[in-house]
Amino acid sequence: MSPTPKAKSYWLGSEPYHPRHPLHGSISAGVAIVGGGLTGLWTAWYLTETAPELDVVVLEAESIGSGGSGRSGGIVSPWSTIGLSDLVAAIGAERALSMHNSLCAAAGEIENVCLRAGLGCDIDEVAQLVVATNPAQRTHIEADFATARDLGLDAVTFLDRDALSDRVVSPQFLCGVEFHPAYTLNPAKLVRGLAKALDDRDVAIYEDTPVDRVRKGHPARIATPAGSVDARQVVFALDAYSSGFRTMRSRQVPLYTYVVLTEPLTDAELESVAWLGRQTICDRRNFRRYFRLTRDNRILVGGPKPQYHFGSRVDEKYDRDDAAFAELESVFRTVFPQLDSVGFTHRWGGALSVTSTLVASFGTHDEGNAHWAYGFAGNGLVLSNLAGQVIAARCRGDETFGIELPFARSALPWLPPEPVRSGFVRSALNELAVQDESWDAGAPYDGEALLRRVGRVLG
């Protein structure tokens, strides 16, 4: 069986877990889903809701949620990590608003399912604070706020320094924007709760069942170490682990990112921060630093510069990076100096997927019965739900649902092979990091200059 998932994140170790058995023998299915994370399980969920006559099986290489789904920060937010002003500049106001509204609906849908199905994932409705820690970020935030108003979004409030300090106390925060809605939850409880609900709906879930190869056809044949599945439809719900398949490796890259978690704060420590609304917080860097409170009053910190490994490798040896952990702990002490004596109990990392367009992708391969979703770029809790809805529609023959979204596309630009790819990706990451450092040093925000700099790298 797979190693215990406990060591992979605080969330995965928060309660006992007993994996399901692997696949042995040959079976057939209407839909076979490769990947037992949130994308795969949401797809299965919506298939059982809308096409219960289909036999659905899920194949998970390790244990449910052992990938990115069980290691995220547990923040459900429809607010794009790209930033509203940049998003409108990239795809236009109409498409940006459509995208935002779809993500808001998906965030609300997650809450609805969690409560209706009793998933017990510690979900709490909060708000999201996007804060500025230097003048350049302030300019960017002001542009995002103006764009939100231009789009007619009312659930957005600009906060000057005094108003922001009423939400949370930090000497680093110059101003901010408060967005609604947003939620926090325990992602491991969510993904495992979904799996249990799918057990009750007679979805067959096999753990410790890696896929060795997939033979195209009608049906497609999926080979595993001890069995096989003949499936009329195949769903690749792998995000960063898509790099294990050649056709998807060329269109996205896995990047490693990291998280640290404090010990529980005392009442006095919590009072010193005055974080009464328990909002999620992120800054406006290119590589955003983000913060949230857990149910037991720990503070989670994430968001150092992501790391790329040659050949788009995904390997558990990259799950830990002492330099990244030290950077995050230093960030915490800078942002919350009043908590300088608070210690850290958990540190972990994992891979996320970024596409060649920096926007997630849901699509169908040319043969018509194989579907994919990847490129969630750190916003996977919301995007996985939306992807599940779109892919479930494709599996039941609906080609129109979600077609207006920028995520729903038939193909993406190719990324170059190695060794060019490593230089390409690392140069782009370095350009963004240099921009962050220049902002910290007092340089003014110049979005067009940033796009030109990255554009030179991306060709």
MARDOLUM-246497 format. One record per residue (C-alpha): residue in one letter; x, y, z. Coordinates in steps of 0.5 Angstrom, whole numbers, plus 500, padded with zeros to 3 digits. Example, Ala and Ser with C-alpha at 12.3 -4.5 7.8 and 13.67 -1.06 7.14 Angstrom:
2
+------+-----+-----+-----+
: resn :   u :   v :   w :
+------+-----+-----+-----+
:    a : 525 : 491 : 516 :
:    s : 527 : 498 : 514 :
+------+-----+-----+-----+
END
This chain:
459
+------+-----+-----+-----+
: resn :   u :   v :   w :
+------+-----+-----+-----+
:    m : 500 : 500 : 500 :
:    s : 502 : 507 : 499 :
:    p : 506 : 511 : 505 :
:    t : 501 : 514 : 510 :
:    p : 499 : 521 : 508 :
:    k : 500 : 524 : 515 :
:    a : 507 : 527 : 513 :
:    k : 505 : 530 : 507 :
:    s : 501 : 536 : 510 :
:    y : 498 : 538 : 517 :
:    w : 491 : 537 : 514 :
:    l : 493 : 530 : 512 :
:    g : 495 : 528 : 519 :
:    s : 489 : 532 : 522 :
:    e : 485 : 525 : 523 :
:    p : 486 : 518 : 522 :
:    y : 485 : 515 : 515 :
:    h : 484 : 508 : 512 :
:    p : 486 : 507 : 505 :
:    r : 481 : 503 : 500 :
:    h : 484 : 497 : 496 :
:    p : 488 : 497 : 490 :
:    l : 485 : 495 : 483 :
:    h : 486 : 488 : 482 :
:    g : 483 : 485 : 475 :
:    s : 480 : 487 : 469 :
:    i : 473 : 492 : 469 :
:    s : 469 : 496 : 465 :
:    a : 466 : 503 : 466 :
:    g : 463 : 509 : 463 :
:    v : 468 : 514 : 466 :
:    a : 474 : 512 : 468 :
:    i : 478 : 518 : 472 :
:    v : 485 : 518 : 473 :
:    g : 487 : 522 : 479 :
:    g : 483 : 522 : 486 :
:    g : 484 : 529 : 488 :
:    l : 479 : 534 : 488 :
:    t : 478 : 535 : 480 :
:    g : 477 : 528 : 479 :
:    l : 472 : 527 : 485 :
:    w : 468 : 533 : 483 :
:    t : 467 : 530 : 476 :
:    a : 465 : 524 : 479 :
:    w : 460 : 528 : 484 :
:    y : 457 : 532 : 478 :
:    l : 456 : 525 : 474 :
:    t : 453 : 522 : 480 :
:    e : 448 : 528 : 480 :
:    t : 447 : 529 : 473 :
:    a : 448 : 522 : 469 :
:    p : 447 : 517 : 475 :
:    e : 446 : 511 : 470 :
:    l : 454 : 512 : 468 :
:    d : 459 : 507 : 472 :
:    v : 464 : 511 : 474 :
:    v : 471 : 509 : 477 :
:    v : 477 : 513 : 480 :
:    l : 484 : 511 : 480 :
:    e : 489 : 514 : 485 :
:    a : 496 : 513 : 485 :
:    e : 497 : 514 : 492 :
:    s : 492 : 516 : 497 :
:    i : 486 : 520 : 496 :
:    g : 488 : 527 : 497 :
:    s : 495 : 526 : 497 :
:    g : 497 : 531 : 492 :
:    g : 496 : 538 : 491 :
:    s : 488 : 537 : 494 :
:    g : 491 : 535 : 501 :
:    r : 496 : 540 : 501 :
:    s : 493 : 547 : 499 :
:    g : 492 : 553 : 504 :
:    g : 485 : 551 : 504 :
:    i : 483 : 558 : 502 :
:    v : 477 : 558 : 497 :
:    s : 477 : 565 : 493 :
:    p : 474 : 567 : 486 :
:    w : 478 : 572 : 486 :
:    s : 484 : 571 : 481 :
:    t : 491 : 570 : 483 :
:    i : 492 : 575 : 476 :
:    g : 489 : 581 : 479 :
:    l : 483 : 584 : 476 :
:    s : 486 : 590 : 473 :
:    d : 491 : 585 : 469 :
:    l : 486 : 580 : 468 :
:    v : 481 : 585 : 464 :
:    a : 488 : 588 : 460 :
:    a : 489 : 581 : 458 :
:    i : 482 : 578 : 456 :
:    g : 477 : 584 : 456 :
:    a : 472 : 586 : 461 :
:    e : 466 : 582 : 458 :
:    r : 470 : 575 : 459 :
:    a : 474 : 577 : 465 :
:    l : 467 : 579 : 468 :
:    s : 464 : 572 : 466 :
:    m : 470 : 568 : 469 :
:    h : 469 : 572 : 475 :
:    n : 462 : 570 : 476 :
:    s : 463 : 563 : 474 :
:    l : 468 : 563 : 480 :
:    c : 464 : 566 : 485 :
:    a : 458 : 561 : 483 :
:    a : 463 : 555 : 484 :
:    a : 466 : 558 : 491 :
:    g : 458 : 558 : 493 :
:    e : 457 : 551 : 490 :
:    i : 463 : 548 : 494 :
:    e : 460 : 551 : 501 :
:    n : 453 : 549 : 498 :
:    v : 455 : 542 : 497 :
:    c : 459 : 542 : 504 :
:    l : 453 : 543 : 508 :
:    r : 448 : 539 : 504 :
:    a : 452 : 533 : 504 :
:    g : 455 : 534 : 511 :
:    l : 462 : 533 : 509 :
:    g : 465 : 536 : 515 :
:    c : 471 : 540 : 512 :
:    d : 471 : 546 : 517 :
:    i : 468 : 551 : 512 :
:    d : 467 : 558 : 514 :
:    e : 465 : 564 : 510 :
:    v : 470 : 570 : 511 :
:    a : 473 : 575 : 506 :
:    q : 479 : 576 : 503 :
:    l : 484 : 582 : 504 :
:    v : 489 : 583 : 499 :
:    v : 494 : 588 : 502 :
:    a : 499 : 593 : 499 :
:    t : 506 : 592 : 503 :
:    n : 510 : 597 : 499 :
:    p : 508 : 603 : 494 :
:    a : 508 : 599 : 488 :
:    q : 503 : 594 : 490 :
:    r : 498 : 600 : 493 :
:    t : 498 : 602 : 486 :
:    h : 496 : 595 : 483 :
:    i : 491 : 595 : 489 :
:    e : 488 : 601 : 487 :
:    a : 488 : 599 : 480 :
:    d : 484 : 593 : 482 :
:    f : 479 : 596 : 486 :
:    a : 478 : 601 : 480 :
:    t : 477 : 595 : 475 :
:    a : 472 : 592 : 480 :
:    r : 468 : 598 : 481 :
:    d : 468 : 599 : 473 :
:    l : 465 : 592 : 472 :
:    g : 460 : 593 : 477 :
:    l : 462 : 589 : 483 :
:    d : 459 : 591 : 489 :
:    a : 462 : 586 : 494 :
:    v : 469 : 590 : 494 :
:    t : 471 : 595 : 499 :
:    f : 478 : 599 : 499 :
:    l : 481 : 600 : 506 :
:    d : 486 : 605 : 508 :
:    r : 491 : 604 : 513 :
:    d : 487 : 606 : 519 :
:    a : 481 : 602 : 516 :
:    l : 485 : 596 : 515 :
:    s : 488 : 596 : 522 :
:    d : 481 : 595 : 524 :
:    r : 481 : 588 : 520 :
:    v : 488 : 586 : 522 :
:    v : 494 : 589 : 526 :
:    s : 501 : 589 : 522 :
:    p : 506 : 595 : 521 :
:    q : 507 : 592 : 514 :
:    f : 500 : 593 : 511 :
:    l : 499 : 600 : 508 :
:    c : 492 : 599 : 505 :
:    g : 488 : 594 : 502 :
:    v : 482 : 591 : 498 :
:    e : 477 : 587 : 502 :
:    f : 473 : 582 : 497 :
:    h : 467 : 578 : 498 :
:    p : 466 : 572 : 498 :
:    a : 471 : 567 : 501 :
:    y : 472 : 561 : 505 :
:    t : 477 : 557 : 509 :
:    l : 476 : 550 : 510 :
:    n : 481 : 544 : 511 :
:    p : 482 : 541 : 504 :
:    a : 484 : 534 : 506 :
:    k : 477 : 533 : 510 :
:    l : 474 : 536 : 504 :
:    v : 477 : 531 : 499 :
:    r : 476 : 525 : 504 :
:    g : 469 : 527 : 505 :
:    l : 467 : 527 : 498 :
:    a : 470 : 521 : 497 :
:    k : 466 : 518 : 502 :
:    a : 460 : 521 : 499 :
:    l : 462 : 518 : 493 :
:    d : 463 : 511 : 496 :
:    d : 455 : 512 : 498 :
:    r : 453 : 513 : 491 :
:    d : 457 : 507 : 489 :
:    v : 463 : 510 : 485 :
:    a : 468 : 505 : 485 :
:    i : 475 : 508 : 488 :
:    y : 481 : 505 : 488 :
:    e : 487 : 507 : 491 :
:    d : 495 : 505 : 491 :
:    t : 493 : 504 : 483 :
:    p : 498 : 508 : 479 :
:    v : 496 : 508 : 471 :
:    d : 502 : 505 : 467 :
:    r : 499 : 507 : 460 :
:    v : 493 : 509 : 457 :
:    r : 491 : 506 : 450 :
:    k : 487 : 510 : 446 :
:    g : 480 : 508 : 443 :
:    h : 473 : 507 : 444 :
:    p : 473 : 504 : 449 :
:    a : 480 : 506 : 452 :
:    r : 484 : 501 : 456 :
:    i : 488 : 504 : 462 :
:    a : 493 : 499 : 465 :
:    t : 495 : 499 : 472 :
:    p : 500 : 494 : 476 :
:    a : 495 : 489 : 477 :
:    g : 489 : 490 : 473 :
:    s : 486 : 494 : 467 :
:    v : 480 : 499 : 466 :
:    d : 476 : 499 : 459 :
:    a : 472 : 506 : 459 :
:    r : 468 : 509 : 454 :
:    q : 470 : 516 : 457 :
:    v : 477 : 518 : 460 :
:    v : 478 : 524 : 465 :
:    f : 485 : 526 : 466 :
:    a : 484 : 530 : 473 :
:    l : 492 : 530 : 475 :
:    d : 494 : 538 : 475 :
:    a : 501 : 538 : 476 :
:    y : 502 : 530 : 475 :
:    s : 499 : 531 : 468 :
:    s : 507 : 532 : 467 :
:    g : 507 : 524 : 467 :
:    f : 503 : 524 : 460 :
:    r : 507 : 526 : 454 :
:    t : 501 : 530 : 451 :
:    m : 500 : 534 : 457 :
:    r : 507 : 535 : 459 :
:    s : 508 : 539 : 453 :
:    r : 503 : 544 : 455 :
:    q : 504 : 546 : 463 :
:    v : 509 : 545 : 468 :
:    p : 509 : 543 : 475 :
:    l : 512 : 548 : 480 :
:    y : 513 : 547 : 487 :
:    t : 511 : 552 : 492 :
:    y : 511 : 551 : 500 :
:    v : 507 : 553 : 507 :
:    v : 509 : 553 : 514 :
:    l : 504 : 553 : 520 :
:    t : 505 : 556 : 527 :
:    e : 503 : 553 : 533 :
:    p : 496 : 555 : 536 :
:    l : 496 : 562 : 538 :
:    t : 494 : 564 : 545 :
:    d : 488 : 568 : 547 :
:    a : 493 : 574 : 548 :
:    e : 497 : 573 : 542 :
:    l : 491 : 573 : 538 :
:    e : 488 : 579 : 541 :
:    s : 495 : 582 : 539 :
:    v : 493 : 581 : 532 :
:    a : 486 : 583 : 532 :
:    w : 484 : 579 : 526 :
:    l : 477 : 578 : 529 :
:    g : 474 : 577 : 522 :
:    r : 479 : 571 : 520 :
:    q : 479 : 574 : 513 :
:    t : 484 : 570 : 508 :
:    i : 490 : 575 : 507 :
:    c : 495 : 576 : 501 :
:    d : 499 : 581 : 498 :
:    r : 500 : 584 : 491 :
:    r : 507 : 581 : 489 :
:    n : 507 : 577 : 483 :
:    f : 509 : 571 : 488 :
:    r : 504 : 573 : 493 :
:    r : 505 : 571 : 500 :
:    y : 498 : 569 : 503 :
:    f : 496 : 568 : 511 :
:    r : 490 : 565 : 514 :
:    l : 488 : 562 : 521 :
:    t : 486 : 555 : 522 :
:    r : 480 : 553 : 526 :
:    d : 485 : 552 : 532 :
:    n : 488 : 559 : 531 :
:    r : 494 : 557 : 528 :
:    i : 497 : 562 : 522 :
:    l : 499 : 559 : 516 :
:    v : 504 : 562 : 511 :
:    g : 505 : 561 : 504 :
:    g : 508 : 563 : 497 :
:    p : 515 : 564 : 496 :
:    k : 518 : 564 : 489 :
:    p : 516 : 557 : 486 :
:    q : 521 : 552 : 484 :
:    y : 522 : 548 : 477 :
:    h : 526 : 542 : 477 :
:    f : 529 : 540 : 470 :
:    g : 524 : 535 : 466 :
:    s : 518 : 537 : 469 :
:    r : 520 : 532 : 475 :
:    v : 515 : 531 : 480 :
:    d : 518 : 527 : 486 :
:    e : 517 : 527 : 493 :
:    k : 524 : 529 : 495 :
:    y : 522 : 536 : 493 :
:    d : 516 : 537 : 498 :
:    r : 521 : 540 : 503 :
:    d : 526 : 546 : 502 :
:    d : 529 : 549 : 508 :
:    a : 531 : 555 : 504 :
:    a : 523 : 556 : 502 :
:    f : 521 : 555 : 509 :
:    a : 526 : 559 : 513 :
:    e : 524 : 565 : 508 :
:    l : 516 : 564 : 510 :
:    e : 518 : 564 : 517 :
:    s : 522 : 570 : 516 :
:    v : 516 : 573 : 512 :
:    f : 511 : 571 : 518 :
:    r : 516 : 575 : 523 :
:    t : 516 : 581 : 519 :
:    v : 509 : 582 : 518 :
:    f : 507 : 580 : 525 :
:    p : 513 : 582 : 529 :
:    q : 508 : 582 : 536 :
:    l : 508 : 574 : 535 :
:    d : 516 : 574 : 534 :
:    s : 516 : 568 : 540 :
:    v : 511 : 564 : 536 :
:    g : 514 : 557 : 534 :
:    f : 512 : 553 : 528 :
:    t : 510 : 546 : 528 :
:    h : 509 : 544 : 521 :
:    r : 512 : 545 : 514 :
:    w : 511 : 542 : 507 :
:    g : 511 : 543 : 500 :
:    g : 508 : 540 : 493 :
:    a : 507 : 541 : 486 :
:    l : 502 : 546 : 482 :
:    s : 501 : 546 : 475 :
:    v : 502 : 553 : 471 :
:    t : 500 : 553 : 463 :
:    s : 503 : 556 : 458 :
:    t : 498 : 562 : 458 :
:    l : 498 : 562 : 465 :
:    v : 490 : 560 : 465 :
:    a : 488 : 554 : 467 :
:    s : 485 : 549 : 462 :
:    f : 479 : 544 : 461 :
:    g : 479 : 541 : 455 :
:    t : 478 : 534 : 450 :
:    h : 483 : 531 : 446 :
:    d : 482 : 530 : 439 :
:    e : 479 : 523 : 440 :
:    g : 473 : 526 : 443 :
:    n : 473 : 521 : 449 :
:    a : 479 : 523 : 453 :
:    h : 478 : 530 : 457 :
:    w : 483 : 534 : 462 :
:    a : 484 : 539 : 467 :
:    y : 490 : 542 : 469 :
:    g : 494 : 549 : 470 :
:    f : 490 : 551 : 477 :
:    a : 496 : 555 : 479 :
:    g : 495 : 556 : 486 :
:    n : 487 : 557 : 486 :
:    g : 485 : 550 : 485 :
:    l : 480 : 549 : 491 :
:    v : 475 : 554 : 486 :
:    l : 478 : 551 : 479 :
:    s : 477 : 544 : 481 :
:    n : 470 : 545 : 482 :
:    l : 469 : 549 : 476 :
:    a : 473 : 544 : 472 :
:    g : 469 : 538 : 475 :
:    q : 462 : 541 : 473 :
:    v : 465 : 542 : 466 :
:    i : 468 : 536 : 465 :
:    a : 462 : 532 : 467 :
:    a : 458 : 536 : 462 :
:    r : 463 : 533 : 457 :
:    c : 463 : 526 : 459 :
:    r : 455 : 526 : 458 :
:    g : 456 : 529 : 451 :
:    d : 454 : 537 : 453 :
:    e : 459 : 541 : 449 :
:    t : 456 : 548 : 451 :
:    f : 457 : 548 : 458 :
:    g : 462 : 553 : 460 :
:    i : 464 : 554 : 453 :
:    e : 465 : 562 : 454 :
:    l : 470 : 561 : 459 :
:    p : 477 : 562 : 458 :
:    f : 479 : 556 : 461 :
:    a : 475 : 551 : 456 :
:    r : 479 : 551 : 450 :
:    s : 481 : 545 : 445 :
:    a : 489 : 546 : 445 :
:    l : 494 : 550 : 449 :
:    p : 501 : 553 : 446 :
:    w : 506 : 548 : 446 :
:    l : 512 : 549 : 451 :
:    p : 519 : 548 : 448 :
:    p : 523 : 541 : 450 :
:    e : 528 : 541 : 455 :
:    p : 534 : 543 : 456 :
:    v : 530 : 550 : 453 :
:    r : 524 : 549 : 457 :
:    s : 528 : 550 : 464 :
:    g : 531 : 556 : 461 :
:    f : 525 : 559 : 459 :
:    v : 521 : 557 : 466 :
:    r : 527 : 559 : 470 :
:    s : 528 : 566 : 466 :
:    a : 520 : 568 : 467 :
:    l : 520 : 566 : 474 :
:    n : 527 : 570 : 475 :
:    e : 524 : 576 : 472 :
:    l : 518 : 576 : 476 :
:    a : 522 : 575 : 482 :
:    v : 526 : 581 : 480 :
:    q : 520 : 585 : 479 :
:    d : 518 : 584 : 487 :
:    e : 525 : 585 : 489 :
:    s : 525 : 592 : 486 :
:    w : 518 : 594 : 488 :
:    d : 520 : 592 : 495 :
:    a : 526 : 597 : 494 :
:    g : 521 : 603 : 492 :
:    a : 521 : 602 : 485 :
:    p : 514 : 605 : 482 :
:    y : 509 : 600 : 479 :
:    d : 509 : 599 : 472 :
:    g : 505 : 594 : 469 :
:    e : 507 : 595 : 462 :
:    a : 514 : 594 : 463 :
:    l : 513 : 588 : 467 :
:    l : 509 : 585 : 461 :
:    r : 515 : 587 : 456 :
:    r : 520 : 584 : 461 :
:    v : 516 : 577 : 461 :
:    g : 514 : 578 : 454 :
:    r : 522 : 578 : 452 :
:    v : 523 : 571 : 456 :
:    l : 516 : 568 : 453 :
:    g : 518 : 570 : 446 :
+------+-----+-----+-----+
END
